[in-house]
Amino acid sequence: MILYYAPGGCSQACHIALIEAGIPHRIVKTGRDRRTEDGHDFNLINPKGYTPALDLKDGTVLTEGLVILTYIADTSGKLLASSGLARWRALEATAFMSTEIHRQFLPFFRGGTTQEKEQAAQTLLMRFDTISNQLGDKPFLIGEQMTIADCYLFVMLSWAVMMGVALPRHLSDHLARMKDLPSVIKTLSEEGLT
Ligand SMILES: N[C@@H](CCC(=O)N[C@@H](CS)C(=O)NCC(=O)O)C(=O)O
């Protein structure tokens, strides 16, 4: 498989998941100019123009982080329960992050006004509070095992720290735990972020 990614972007959740799941893959960096590091027009690979995109080896390309993460989990049998409430809670949390949290960072990444950033930071505090209550003292969001929700959460928490958004203690602890995982260390190193 080939993961098209942007260093430190939301694609990082898929990168962590691929490594954690042990799926053979390679990664291809994609620039803001929509060129891949190996010289291709990324718009021809994913006409939506954004990362992540996952080439399933036969030229079939999957997009949307939530779907790619679910595909990685279902293909590997790791990072997501195959049935039952734990599966739906993990998907629920991942959807919450991909829709309700991710977009709140837009004013920070796209040169929003101070007022827009302050408003977004307020909403982020509320959203992170919800996730923090769900996490509590558990090692991972859904329980004892890491799931795709933790991969996504890692990226959202990293962005929050980068943008100076204060995190509840449970979430800063979660971020610190994730940073120590071999899969996360490898991901950051491969993305040139260490
Ligand atoms: N709906 C997409 C959004 C992906 C997305 O926002 N990707 C960002 C990086 S975090 C990107 O590539 N932005 C570049 C652009 O939109 O031109 C998903 O959930 O995967």
The ligand as a MOL file (V3000), in Angstrom:
LIG
                    3D

  0  0  0     0  0            999 V3000
M  V30 BEGIN CTAB
M  V30 COUNTS 20 19 0 0 0
M  V30 BEGIN ATOM
M  V30 1 N -12.0220 15.2930 4.8500 0
M  V30 2 C -10.6180 14.9950 4.8040 0
M  V30 3 C -9.8330 16.2330 5.1560 0
M  V30 4 C -8.3460 16.0140 4.9840 0
M  V30 5 C -7.5620 17.2830 5.2280 0
M  V30 6 O -8.0860 18.2990 5.7060 0
M  V30 7 N -6.2680 17.2320 4.8820 0
M  V30 8 C -5.4070 18.3750 5.0170 0
M  V30 9 C -4.2020 18.0630 5.8990 0
M  V30 10 S -4.7010 17.7800 7.5750 0
M  V30 11 C -4.8730 18.7480 3.6550 0
M  V30 12 O -4.3440 17.9270 2.9340 0
M  V30 13 N -5.0420 20.0190 3.3010 0
M  V30 14 C -4.5100 20.5380 2.0770 0
M  V30 15 C -5.5960 21.1230 1.2320 0
M  V30 16 O -6.7930 21.0110 1.5910 0
M  V30 17 O -5.2150 21.6820 0.2290 0
M  V30 18 C -10.2940 13.8240 5.7300 0
M  V30 19 O -10.9800 13.6980 6.7690 0
M  V30 20 O -9.3980 13.0250 5.4210 0
M  V30 END ATOM
M  V30 BEGIN BOND
M  V30 1 1 1 2
M  V30 2 1 2 3
M  V30 3 1 2 18
M  V30 4 1 3 4
M  V30 5 1 4 5
M  V30 6 2 5 6
M  V30 7 1 5 7
M  V30 8 1 7 8
M  V30 9 1 8 9
M  V30 10 1 8 11
M  V30 11 1 9 10
M  V30 12 2 11 12
M  V30 13 1 11 13
M  V30 14 1 13 14
M  V30 15 1 14 15
M  V30 16 2 15 16
M  V30 17 1 15 17
M  V30 18 2 18 19
M  V30 19 1 18 20
M  V30 END BOND
M  V30 END CTAB
M  END
